[in-house]
Amino acid sequence: MDTISEILERSHLKKRSLSNLPPDVIQEIFLNLSIEEITKLCQSNVAFNTVCGRESLWQTKVWNDFGIEKKYWDTWRKTAENLFKMKMINLNKKWVNDMTYKEIINYIANRTEFETEEKLNIDRRMIHGNRMGKYGINELRDFITKLGETPIATDREYILINQLDVILNINITGLIDTQMQYLPSVILLSKGTLEAMIGRYYHNHDQLEASITELVGRELTNEEFKIVQNTLTREFTIIILAANRYKMDDRYISKGHYLSLYNEVLHMGRTPVNDRYSEGFDLLHDLMDINLFIMSYTSYSDETINLLISRLNLRYYINRFPIEVNKSIAPKYNTF
């Protein structure tokens, strides 16, 4: 990290002139520095320390640097410092489709269609099947049509299940469908290449280039490579990981009802019917925040993030998608 003198020099400041700067001017200068640099300057000068006592400074930094509007710790300063320590991603940053990651989270990761499901009497548990039964291929087509989409022309039931999952935004299907819309056709036209690439993040330019060349059998054009880089981002990978944990029980929930215990902990079939959902957990679910799940991943190394994403078995989702270049399988619900 730079010394105090180096930080001041980059900010066009001199120690002897500090006492002449109004606090508002100092605050504006601080907003262009990192949180670590601000914290160091706070200890170097009385005028700086006064500005560092302003919660408005830290609240603005939290928004500018991380796209966060909520104070997660006792003060905005502590929130800013902790988010910086855990290397929180900036949700204000834009993805390849010009949406911010915050918008992607709000529109895709947090989207629900509970009212529509209730109106059509769709039971999520029967989409994939359980002891109560499973929807047949004609029922799936009927639901998809009533939801305003055109059923995919296929006799493969699992593809229609996946289309309905995207429409209802179950688990991470919406995120996978979104990322597939923006990858170049050379990636999409090979299942093997798609399985190796989707959801992943390559922090090393040469590693990404070598991997794609090996998988595709040729070098990508500069335009194709740039698209891949801007689509397979670290931020998007982290959002997939976070959404998977946040929405792990999506297949079992309904409007206003969430599982009292995660099905991974206690099998649904062995749980008494009256205990599968609880009013208490329904109320607690409102307090759950996907940003907390995002924060839990951001401090991991790139190697660990890719290890975690590989364990999600994204092949399960990819194999349920028909290969359509730059097109959502649920365009009414998942096109931007």
N, C-alpha and C positions, 0 to 999 in steps of 0.2 A: 504493500500500500504506500502511496505517496506520503511524504512528510507534510507537516502543516504549512511549511514555507512553499512547497511545491503546489499544494492545493490552492493556497492564496494566490500564487503567481498565475495559475491557470484561470482563476476567477478574476484576475486583474485587480487584486486587492493588495494593499500594503498595510502592515500592522499599524503604522503611525496614522493612517487615515481612518481606521476602524471607528474611532469615537465620533467621527463626523458623519457617519452613514446612518440615516434613519432606519429603525427596525424593519419597516416595510420593505426597504430596499435590500437589506440583508436577507430577509425571508425570500425575496424573489431570486436572489443569487443562490441561496441554499437549494431552491427547488431544482436547480440544474446540476446539483451534486448528488452523489450516491448517499444512501443512509449511513453507510460506514464513514464516509468523509464528513458528513454533517456531525455525527457523534463525536468524531475526533476534534473538530473545530469548536464544538460546544465547551470543551475543557480548556480552550486556549485563550479565551478572552471574555471579559464580563459582558460586553455588548452581544457577543455571539451566544453566550449562555442565557441571556435574557430572551433572545429570539427562540432559543431551543425550548424554553418553557411554554411557548405558545402551542396549544393543542391544534390550532388551525394549520400550522406548518406541517405537522405529522399527518393530519387527516388528509391534507392535499397530497402529500407524498404517497400515502397509501393508495389513493385513487390513481395518481399519475403512474406509479411504478408497478402496481399490481391489479388495478381495476376493481378494487375492493371498496365497498361502501359501508361495511359493517365493522364496528370496533369489537374485535375478538378478545382483547385483553382489557385490563382495567383502564388503560389510557391509550390514546392514539399513538403516543410515542412508543409505548411497549408493543403495540400492534405492529407498527412499522419496523421496529428493530427485530421482532421475532419472525415476521414474514421475510425479512432480508436474510436472517440466519438460515431459514429453511429453504432459501432459494425459490420462493414462490414465483410461479410464472405470471406474466403480465396479461391479464384477461382483456385488456384494452387493445392488445396487439391483434392485427387482422390476419385471417387465414387466407388461403388462395382464392376463396370465393368472395372476398372483400367483407365478410362478416367478422366481427370481433369474436374472440373465444368466449367472451361473456354472452354474446348473442347466441352462439352455438349452444352453449350450456342451457340458456333459458328456453330456446326454441326446440332443441332436439333432446337434450338429456332430461329436461324437466317437463316436456310435453306429455299430457295425458289426454285420453279420449273417453274418460269414464262415463260421461253423460250419454255419449253415443252408444257405447257398449251396453249401458243399462237400457236404453231405448230399444235396442235390437235384441236384448236378452242374450248377449254373448257371455259365455262362461269361459274365462281365460284358461281354466284348468283343462277344459276339453279341447282346446286348440291343439295342444301337444299330446293330450290323452292322459287319463289317470283311471282309477278304479271306477269312476263314474261313467267312463266311456270316452269316446273321441269323435270329433266331427268328421263326417265323410267328405269326400272331395266335392260333391255337389253343394253341401252346406257351406263349405269354405268359399266356393265361387259365389254363392248367394250373398254371404256376408260382405265379401269384397265389393260386389256390385252395389249393394245397398249403402256401402260406405263411400260410394262415388268414384271408385276406381274400376278399371277394366281388368278382369282376371287374366293373369298370364296364360297364354295358350299352351297348356301342358297337361299331361296326364300324370305328372309326378306330384303326388300329394304334398311332399315336403317343400316344394317350391312355392305352392300356394300358402302353406303354413307360414313360410318366411315372408311372403308378401303381406299377409295379414298382420304378422308381427311388426313389420315396418310401419304399416298404417296405424296400428295401436301403440307404436313406439315401445315395444316390449324389450326390456333389457337393453343391449347395445346395438340391436339391429339397425336402428335409425342412423347411428353414427357410422357403422360399416357401410351402409347404403350411401351415405353422404360422401364418404371418402372415395368410394368407387366411382362416383360421378365425375371426379376431377382428375383421375389418373389418365395418362395418355393411352390410346388404344393398344399400343404395343405391349403394355403391361396387362391390360384387361383380357386380351385374347388368348392368354395362356393361364390355365388354372394353376399350374405349378409355380409360375412367376408371381401370380397374384397372391397365392398362399404364402410365398416367401417375403412379400413386400407389404401387404396390407396391415395397417395398424402399427407398423414398426417405425423406428426412428434411426437414421444413420447420421451420427454426429460428425463423421469423417467423410469429407468430399471424395477422396480417393477410394475409400472403402465402398461407398455407395456406387460409384462409377464402375468399379471392378465387379461388384455383385450383379449389377444390372446387365453388364456386358456378358457375363457368364450365363445368366439366366435367359436373356433374350437372344444371344448369339450374334449381337452386333452392338456397336456403340450408339447411344442415343444422340439425336440431334441436340444442339444447345437448347432449343426451345423445349423439347421433350424433357431433357434433364432438369431444366429450371422448374417445370411443372411438377415433376416428381419431388424435387427438393422442397417446394412450397406446399406440397400436399402431405408428405410424410414428415410432419414436424414433431418435435419433442412435446410441444404443448398439446397437440391432438392425441398423441399416444397416452399422455398422462390423463387427459380427459376420458379416454376410453377405459383406462384402468379404474379411475375414480367412479365413473358411471356404472361399471360392472359391479362394484361393491355397493354403491348407493341403490342400485335397482336389481339386486340379486334375486329378489323374490317376486319380480314383476309378473311371473306366470300365475301367481296364486292370489294376487290382490284384486280387489274390485273397488267400486266407488266408495270412498270413505272407510274402507276396511283393509287393514294391514295385518300381516301375520304377527301373532303374539310372540312366537319364537321362530327364528330362521329355520327353514326346512332342512338346512344342512346340519343343524344341531339336533332337531327332533323331527323325525320323518312325519310328513303330513298324514299318511295313512294310518299311523299308530297313535295319532293324537285325537282325543275325543272331539267330536264335531264342535261342541260348544266352547272348546278351548283353543280352537285354531285361530280365532280372531279375538282381539280384546279391545274394549273401548279405551283402556289405558294406553295401549300402544298406538291406537289411532291418534290420540291426542299428542303423544310423544313424537310421532312421526312428523308433525308440523314443525318441531324444533330441529329436525335433521337438516343438515346443510351440506350440499354437495361440495362446497368450497373446502370443508374440513377434510373430505376424502382426497381432494386435489392436493391440499397441503401435505397430507401424509405421504405422498409420492415424490414431491418436488425435490427433496433433499437427496434422493437416491442418485447414484452414478448412472451414466448412460448405459453401462453394461448391465446393471441390475434392472433398470427399467425395461430393457429389451428381454431380459430373462423372464421378468414378470409377465410381459405381454405374450411371450411364447407359451407360457403356461395357461393362457386363456383358451387355447385351442381354437383360434379364430378360423381354422379350416372348417369347423362345424358350421359356421355362419356362411363362409364363402361358398362352400359346396351346395348351399341352398339357394344361391343366386344364379339366375340365368345370366349369361354374359351379354350385357347391353352396354354399348359404348356411350359414356357421358349421359346416361339416362337413369333416373330413379325407377325402382319397381313400384313406387307409390307416388307418382309425380304431384298429385293433388296435395299430399301431406308433407312431402319431403323434397321439394324443389325450391330453390332460392333465387 
